[in-house]
Amino acid sequence: MMTKAKSGLKDKIIGKAKEVEGKITDDKLREAEGKAQQAKGKLKDKAAKVKKDIQEKD
């Protein structure tokens, strides 16, 4: 089972690859998709951290 943190890392890595691919091929849409996927990964990381912090308080 993949945790949200690992899933977030995966999204950040794949997103960066898409962004670089878009820059190399001058494909602005692909570049934007990559940036969006990276943002999604960062959000997943933050959500996992908040969840962990809440669980530690209980």
N, CA, C and O atoms as a CHARMM CRD file, in Angstrom:
* protein
*
  232
    1    1 MET  N      0.83900  -1.18400   0.00000 PROA 1      0.00000
    2    1 MET  CA     0.00000   0.00000   0.00000 PROA 1      0.00000
    3    1 MET  C      0.88100   1.24400   0.00000 PROA 1      0.00000
    4    1 MET  O      1.84000   1.33900   0.76600 PROA 1      0.00000
    5    2 MET  N      0.54600   2.19100  -0.86600 PROA 2      0.00000
    6    2 MET  CA     1.33300   3.40500  -0.97600 PROA 2      0.00000
    7    2 MET  C      0.76700   4.47000  -0.04100 PROA 2      0.00000
    8    2 MET  O     -0.42700   4.76600  -0.07200 PROA 2      0.00000
    9    3 THR  N      1.63000   5.03700   0.78200 PROA 3      0.00000
   10    3 THR  CA     1.18500   6.09900   1.67500 PROA 3      0.00000
   11    3 THR  C      1.04400   7.39800   0.89300 PROA 3      0.00000
   12    3 THR  O      1.55600   7.52200  -0.21900 PROA 3      0.00000
   13    4 LYS  N      0.34600   8.36500   1.48500 PROA 4      0.00000
   14    4 LYS  CA     0.18000   9.65200   0.81500 PROA 4      0.00000
   15    4 LYS  C      1.52200  10.32900   0.59000 PROA 4      0.00000
   16    4 LYS  O      1.72000  10.98600  -0.43200 PROA 4      0.00000
   17    5 ALA  N      2.44000  10.17600   1.52700 PROA 5      0.00000
   18    5 ALA  CA     3.75600  10.80100   1.38400 PROA 5      0.00000
   19    5 ALA  C      4.49800  10.21300   0.18900 PROA 5      0.00000
   20    5 ALA  O      5.09400  10.95000  -0.59600 PROA 5      0.00000
   21    6 LYS  N      4.46400   8.89700   0.04600 PROA 6      0.00000
   22    6 LYS  CA     5.12100   8.26200  -1.09500 PROA 6      0.00000
   23    6 LYS  C      4.41500   8.63400  -2.38500 PROA 6      0.00000
   24    6 LYS  O      5.05900   8.85900  -3.41100 PROA 6      0.00000
   25    7 SER  N      3.10600   8.69800  -2.33400 PROA 7      0.00000
   26    7 SER  CA     2.32800   9.09100  -3.49800 PROA 7      0.00000
   27    7 SER  C      2.66300  10.52900  -3.88800 PROA 7      0.00000
   28    7 SER  O      2.75300  10.85400  -5.07200 PROA 7      0.00000
   29    8 GLY  N      2.84700  11.38800  -2.88200 PROA 8      0.00000
   30    8 GLY  CA     3.21600  12.77800  -3.14200 PROA 8      0.00000
   31    8 GLY  C      4.57800  12.86700  -3.80100 PROA 8      0.00000
   32    8 GLY  O      4.76700  13.64800  -4.73400 PROA 8      0.00000
   33    9 LEU  N      5.52800  12.07600  -3.32600 PROA 9      0.00000
   34    9 LEU  CA     6.86200  12.05800  -3.91500 PROA 9      0.00000
   35    9 LEU  C      6.78900  11.59100  -5.36200 PROA 9      0.00000
   36    9 LEU  O      7.43800  12.15900  -6.24100 PROA 9      0.00000
   37   10 LYS  N      6.00100  10.56200  -5.59900 PROA 10     0.00000
   38   10 LYS  CA     5.83300  10.03800  -6.95800 PROA 10     0.00000
   39   10 LYS  C      5.28800  11.12300  -7.87700 PROA 10     0.00000
   40   10 LYS  O      5.78700  11.30200  -8.98800 PROA 10     0.00000
   41   11 ASP  N      4.26600  11.84900  -7.42300 PROA 11     0.00000
   42   11 ASP  CA     3.68600  12.91600  -8.23800 PROA 11     0.00000
   43   11 ASP  C      4.70500  14.02400  -8.50600 PROA 11     0.00000
   44   11 ASP  O      4.75300  14.57000  -9.60900 PROA 11     0.00000
   45   12 LYS  N      5.51500  14.35500  -7.50600 PROA 12     0.00000
   46   12 LYS  CA     6.51600  15.40400  -7.70100 PROA 12     0.00000
   47   12 LYS  C      7.56800  14.98300  -8.72600 PROA 12     0.00000
   48   12 LYS  O      7.97700  15.78900  -9.56100 PROA 12     0.00000
   49   13 ILE  N      8.00400  13.73300  -8.66700 PROA 13     0.00000
   50   13 ILE  CA     9.02100  13.24600  -9.60400 PROA 13     0.00000
   51   13 ILE  C      8.46500  13.18400 -11.02300 PROA 13     0.00000
   52   13 ILE  O      9.09500  13.66900 -11.96300 PROA 13     0.00000
   53   14 ILE  N      7.28900  12.59100 -11.17500 PROA 14     0.00000
   54   14 ILE  CA     6.68400  12.48300 -12.50500 PROA 14     0.00000
   55   14 ILE  C      6.36800  13.87400 -13.05100 PROA 14     0.00000
   56   14 ILE  O      6.56700  14.14500 -14.23500 PROA 14     0.00000
   57   15 GLY  N      5.87600  14.74700 -12.18100 PROA 15     0.00000
   58   15 GLY  CA     5.57000  16.11400 -12.59800 PROA 15     0.00000
   59   15 GLY  C      6.80000  16.85000 -13.08400 PROA 15     0.00000
   60   15 GLY  O      6.73900  17.56800 -14.08200 PROA 15     0.00000
   61   16 LYS  N      7.91300  16.68100 -12.39400 PROA 16     0.00000
   62   16 LYS  CA     9.16000  17.34100 -12.81000 PROA 16     0.00000
   63   16 LYS  C      9.60400  16.81200 -14.16400 PROA 16     0.00000
   64   16 LYS  O     10.06900  17.57500 -15.01100 PROA 16     0.00000
   65   17 ALA  N      9.46200  15.50800 -14.36900 PROA 17     0.00000
   66   17 ALA  CA     9.82900  14.91000 -15.65500 PROA 17     0.00000
   67   17 ALA  C      8.96600  15.48900 -16.77800 PROA 17     0.00000
   68   17 ALA  O      9.47500  15.80000 -17.85500 PROA 17     0.00000
   69   18 LYS  N      7.66600  15.63300 -16.52900 PROA 18     0.00000
   70   18 LYS  CA     6.76800  16.20800 -17.53400 PROA 18     0.00000
   71   18 LYS  C      7.12800  17.66300 -17.81300 PROA 18     0.00000
   72   18 LYS  O      7.11100  18.10700 -18.96100 PROA 18     0.00000
   73   19 GLU  N      7.45400  18.40000 -16.75400 PROA 19     0.00000
   74   19 GLU  CA     7.82000  19.80500 -16.92500 PROA 19     0.00000
   75   19 GLU  C      9.07500  19.93100 -17.79900 PROA 19     0.00000
   76   19 GLU  O      9.11800  20.74600 -18.72000 PROA 19     0.00000
   77   20 VAL  N     10.08200  19.12400 -17.50200 PROA 20     0.00000
   78   20 VAL  CA    11.32500  19.16100 -18.27500 PROA 20     0.00000
   79   20 VAL  C     11.06300  18.74000 -19.71900 PROA 20     0.00000
   80   20 VAL  O     11.57700  19.35400 -20.65400 PROA 20     0.00000
   81   21 GLU  N     10.26400  17.69700 -19.89300 PROA 21     0.00000
   82   21 GLU  CA     9.91000  17.24700 -21.24600 PROA 21     0.00000
   83   21 GLU  C      9.23600  18.37900 -22.01400 PROA 21     0.00000
   84   21 GLU  O      9.53900  18.60800 -23.18500 PROA 21     0.00000
   85   22 GLY  N      8.32500  19.08400 -21.35300 PROA 22     0.00000
   86   22 GLY  CA     7.64100  20.19900 -21.99500 PROA 22     0.00000
   87   22 GLY  C      8.58700  21.31900 -22.37800 PROA 22     0.00000
   88   22 GLY  O      8.43600  21.92600 -23.43800 PROA 22     0.00000
   89   23 LYS  N      9.56000  21.59800 -21.52400 PROA 23     0.00000
   90   23 LYS  CA    10.54800  22.64100 -21.83300 PROA 23     0.00000
   91   23 LYS  C     11.41000  22.23600 -23.02000 PROA 23     0.00000
   92   23 LYS  O     11.68400  23.04700 -23.90400 PROA 23     0.00000
   93   24 ILE  N     11.83500  20.97300 -23.03400 PROA 24     0.00000
   94   24 ILE  CA    12.69500  20.48800 -24.11500 PROA 24     0.00000
   95   24 ILE  C     11.96600  20.50400 -25.45000 PROA 24     0.00000
   96   24 ILE  O     12.53800  20.89000 -26.46800 PROA 24     0.00000
   97   25 THR  N     10.70900  20.08600 -25.44800 PROA 25     0.00000
   98   25 THR  CA     9.93400  19.99400 -26.69300 PROA 25     0.00000
   99   25 THR  C      9.15100  21.26900 -26.99300 PROA 25     0.00000
  100   25 THR  O      8.42400  21.33400 -27.98400 PROA 25     0.00000
  101   26 ASP  N      9.29700  22.28200 -26.14100 PROA 26     0.00000
  102   26 ASP  CA     8.58000  23.54800 -26.27500 PROA 26     0.00000
  103   26 ASP  C      7.06400  23.32800 -26.29200 PROA 26     0.00000
  104   26 ASP  O      6.33100  23.97100 -27.04300 PROA 26     0.00000
  105   27 ASP  N      6.62000  22.40100 -25.43900 PROA 27     0.00000
  106   27 ASP  CA     5.19700  22.08400 -25.29800 PROA 27     0.00000
  107   27 ASP  C      4.71000  22.70400 -23.98500 PROA 27     0.00000
  108   27 ASP  O      4.89100  22.13500 -22.90800 PROA 27     0.00000
  109   28 LYS  N      4.09800  23.86300 -24.09600 PROA 28     0.00000
  110   28 LYS  CA     3.66400  24.60800 -22.90800 PROA 28     0.00000
  111   28 LYS  C      2.60400  23.85000 -22.11200 PROA 28     0.00000
  112   28 LYS  O      2.58400  23.92900 -20.88300 PROA 28     0.00000
  113   29 LEU  N      1.73100  23.12300 -22.79000 PROA 29     0.00000
  114   29 LEU  CA     0.70000  22.35000 -22.09700 PROA 29     0.00000
  115   29 LEU  C      1.33600  21.25100 -21.24300 PROA 29     0.00000
  116   29 LEU  O      0.96200  21.06300 -20.08500 PROA 29     0.00000
  117   30 ARG  N      2.29000  20.53200 -21.81500 PROA 30     0.00000
  118   30 ARG  CA     2.96800  19.45200 -21.07300 PROA 30     0.00000
  119   30 ARG  C      3.73100  20.02800 -19.87800 PROA 30     0.00000
  120   30 ARG  O      3.75600  19.44100 -18.79600 PROA 30     0.00000
  121   31 GLU  N      4.34700  21.18000 -20.09800 PROA 31     0.00000
  122   31 GLU  CA     5.07600  21.84700 -19.01700 PROA 31     0.00000
  123   31 GLU  C      4.11800  22.22700 -17.88100 PROA 31     0.00000
  124   31 GLU  O      4.43400  22.04100 -16.70500 PROA 31     0.00000
  125   32 ALA  N      2.95600  22.75800 -18.24300 PROA 32     0.00000
  126   32 ALA  CA     1.95400  23.14000 -17.24300 PROA 32     0.00000
  127   32 ALA  C      1.40800  21.91500 -16.51400 PROA 32     0.00000
  128   32 ALA  O      1.17800  21.96000 -15.30500 PROA 32     0.00000
  129   33 GLU  N      1.19900  20.82200 -17.25000 PROA 33     0.00000
  130   33 GLU  CA     0.74200  19.58000 -16.61700 PROA 33     0.00000
  131   33 GLU  C      1.75500  19.11400 -15.57100 PROA 33     0.00000
  132   33 GLU  O      1.38400  18.66500 -14.48700 PROA 33     0.00000
  133   34 GLY  N      3.01500  19.22600 -15.91100 PROA 34     0.00000
  134   34 GLY  CA     4.06400  18.82400 -14.98300 PROA 34     0.00000
  135   34 GLY  C      4.06500  19.67200 -13.72300 PROA 34     0.00000
  136   34 GLY  O      4.19100  19.15200 -12.61500 PROA 34     0.00000
  137   35 LYS  N      3.92300  20.97300 -13.89800 PROA 35     0.00000
  138   35 LYS  CA     3.89200  21.87000 -12.73900 PROA 35     0.00000
  139   35 LYS  C      2.67000  21.57800 -11.86600 PROA 35     0.00000
  140   35 LYS  O      2.75400  21.60500 -10.63800 PROA 35     0.00000
  141   36 ALA  N      1.54500  21.30300 -12.50700 PROA 36     0.00000
  142   36 ALA  CA     0.32400  20.98600 -11.75400 PROA 36     0.00000
  143   36 ALA  C      0.49100  19.68100 -10.97900 PROA 36     0.00000
  144   36 ALA  O      0.05100  19.57600  -9.83400 PROA 36     0.00000
  145   37 GLN  N      1.11900  18.69700 -11.59600 PROA 37     0.00000
  146   37 GLN  CA     1.31100  17.41100 -10.91500 PROA 37     0.00000
  147   37 GLN  C      2.28500  17.56600  -9.74500 PROA 37     0.00000
  148   37 GLN  O      2.12700  16.91500  -8.71200 PROA 37     0.00000
  149   38 GLN  N      3.28100  18.41800  -9.90600 PROA 38     0.00000
  150   38 GLN  CA     4.20000  18.68100  -8.79300 PROA 38     0.00000
  151   38 GLN  C      3.45900  19.33600  -7.63200 PROA 38     0.00000
  152   38 GLN  O      3.68200  18.99100  -6.47200 PROA 38     0.00000
  153   39 ALA  N      2.58200  20.27700  -7.94900 PROA 39     0.00000
  154   39 ALA  CA     1.78900  20.94000  -6.90500 PROA 39     0.00000
  155   39 ALA  C      0.89800  19.92500  -6.19000 PROA 39     0.00000
  156   39 ALA  O      0.73200  19.98200  -4.97100 PROA 39     0.00000
  157   40 LYS  N      0.33500  19.00800  -6.95400 PROA 40     0.00000
  158   40 LYS  CA    -0.49400  17.94700  -6.37000 PROA 40     0.00000
  159   40 LYS  C      0.33500  17.10400  -5.40300 PROA 40     0.00000
  160   40 LYS  O     -0.13800  16.74700  -4.32400 PROA 40     0.00000
  161   41 GLY  N      1.55900  16.79100  -5.78600 PROA 41     0.00000
  162   41 GLY  CA     2.44100  16.01700  -4.91800 PROA 41     0.00000
  163   41 GLY  C      2.77500  16.75500  -3.63500 PROA 41     0.00000
  164   41 GLY  O      2.80100  16.16000  -2.55700 PROA 41     0.00000
  165   42 LYS  N      3.03200  18.05100  -3.75200 PROA 42     0.00000
  166   42 LYS  CA     3.33100  18.85700  -2.56600 PROA 42     0.00000
  167   42 LYS  C      2.12400  18.90100  -1.63200 PROA 42     0.00000
  168   42 LYS  O      2.27200  18.83700  -0.41200 PROA 42     0.00000
  169   43 LEU  N      0.94200  19.01100  -2.21000 PROA 43     0.00000
  170   43 LEU  CA    -0.27900  19.03500  -1.40600 PROA 43     0.00000
  171   43 LEU  C     -0.47200  17.70800  -0.67000 PROA 43     0.00000
  172   43 LEU  O     -0.85400  17.69600   0.50000 PROA 43     0.00000
  173   44 LYS  N     -0.21100  16.60300  -1.34800 PROA 44     0.00000
  174   44 LYS  CA    -0.32700  15.28900  -0.70400 PROA 44     0.00000
  175   44 LYS  C      0.66100  15.17000   0.45700 PROA 44     0.00000
  176   44 LYS  O      0.33300  14.62100   1.50900 PROA 44     0.00000
  177   45 ASP  N      1.87400  15.69000   0.25400 PROA 45     0.00000
  178   45 ASP  CA     2.87200  15.65600   1.32900 PROA 45     0.00000
  179   45 ASP  C      2.39500  16.43900   2.54300 PROA 45     0.00000
  180   45 ASP  O      2.51500  15.97600   3.67700 PROA 45     0.00000
  181   46 LYS  N      1.85400  17.62400   2.29900 PROA 46     0.00000
  182   46 LYS  CA     1.37600  18.46100   3.40400 PROA 46     0.00000
  183   46 LYS  C      0.19900  17.79700   4.11800 PROA 46     0.00000
  184   46 LYS  O      0.11100  17.84200   5.34500 PROA 46     0.00000
  185   47 ALA  N     -0.70000  17.18500   3.35600 PROA 47     0.00000
  186   47 ALA  CA    -1.84800  16.50300   3.95600 PROA 47     0.00000
  187   47 ALA  C     -1.38400  15.34000   4.83100 PROA 47     0.00000
  188   47 ALA  O     -1.92200  15.11900   5.91500 PROA 47     0.00000
  189   48 ALA  N     -0.39100  14.60600   4.35800 PROA 48     0.00000
  190   48 ALA  CA     0.13500  13.48300   5.13600 PROA 48     0.00000
  191   48 ALA  C      0.78100  13.98000   6.42600 PROA 48     0.00000
  192   48 ALA  O      0.65000  13.34500   7.47300 PROA 48     0.00000
  193   49 LYS  N      1.47700  15.11300   6.35200 PROA 49     0.00000
  194   49 LYS  CA     2.11500  15.67400   7.54500 PROA 49     0.00000
  195   49 LYS  C      1.06600  16.12500   8.56100 PROA 49     0.00000
  196   49 LYS  O      1.20500  15.87200   9.75800 PROA 49     0.00000
  197   50 VAL  N      0.02100  16.79000   8.08100 PROA 50     0.00000
  198   50 VAL  CA    -1.04800  17.23900   8.97900 PROA 50     0.00000
  199   50 VAL  C     -1.70700  16.04200   9.64900 PROA 50     0.00000
  200   50 VAL  O     -1.95800  16.05800  10.85400 PROA 50     0.00000
  201   51 LYS  N     -1.98400  15.01100   8.87000 PROA 51     0.00000
  202   51 LYS  CA    -2.60800  13.80500   9.41900 PROA 51     0.00000
  203   51 LYS  C     -1.71500  13.17700  10.49000 PROA 51     0.00000
  204   51 LYS  O     -2.19700  12.75800  11.54200 PROA 51     0.00000
  205   52 LYS  N     -0.42300  13.11800  10.21500 PROA 52     0.00000
  206   52 LYS  CA     0.51900  12.55200  11.18100 PROA 52     0.00000
  207   52 LYS  C      0.55200  13.39000  12.45700 PROA 52     0.00000
  208   52 LYS  O      0.55100  12.84800  13.56200 PROA 52     0.00000
  209   53 ASP  N      0.58300  14.70800  12.29700 PROA 53     0.00000
  210   53 ASP  CA     0.60600  15.60100  13.46400 PROA 53     0.00000
  211   53 ASP  C     -0.64300  15.43000  14.32500 PROA 53     0.00000
  212   53 ASP  O     -0.56100  15.43100  15.55300 PROA 53     0.00000
  213   54 ILE  N     -1.78800  15.28400  13.68400 PROA 54     0.00000
  214   54 ILE  CA    -3.04600  15.09800  14.41400 PROA 54     0.00000
  215   54 ILE  C     -3.02800  13.77100  15.16900 PROA 54     0.00000
  216   54 ILE  O     -3.44300  13.70700  16.32700 PROA 54     0.00000
  217   55 GLN  N     -2.55500  12.72500  14.52200 PROA 55     0.00000
  218   55 GLN  CA    -2.50300  11.40900  15.16500 PROA 55     0.00000
  219   55 GLN  C     -1.54300  11.40100  16.34800 PROA 55     0.00000
  220   55 GLN  O     -1.78400  10.70700  17.33500 PROA 55     0.00000
  221   56 GLU  N     -0.46200  12.16500  16.25800 PROA 56     0.00000
  222   56 GLU  CA     0.50400  12.21600  17.35500 PROA 56     0.00000
  223   56 GLU  C     -0.05800  12.94600  18.56700 PROA 56     0.00000
  224   56 GLU  O      0.34800  12.66800  19.69500 PROA 56     0.00000
  225   57 LYS  N     -0.98100  13.87200  18.35600 PROA 57     0.00000
  226   57 LYS  CA    -1.58100  14.61600  19.46000 PROA 57     0.00000
  227   57 LYS  C     -2.56300  13.76300  20.25200 PROA 57     0.00000
  228   57 LYS  O     -2.79600  14.01900  21.43300 PROA 57     0.00000
  229   58 ASP  N     -3.13300  12.76200  19.61500 PROA 58     0.00000
  230   58 ASP  CA    -4.12500  11.90300  20.29200 PROA 58     0.00000
  231   58 ASP  C     -3.50600  10.92500  21.20800 PROA 58     0.00000
  232   58 ASP  O     -4.21200  10.14100  21.84300 PROA 58     0.00000
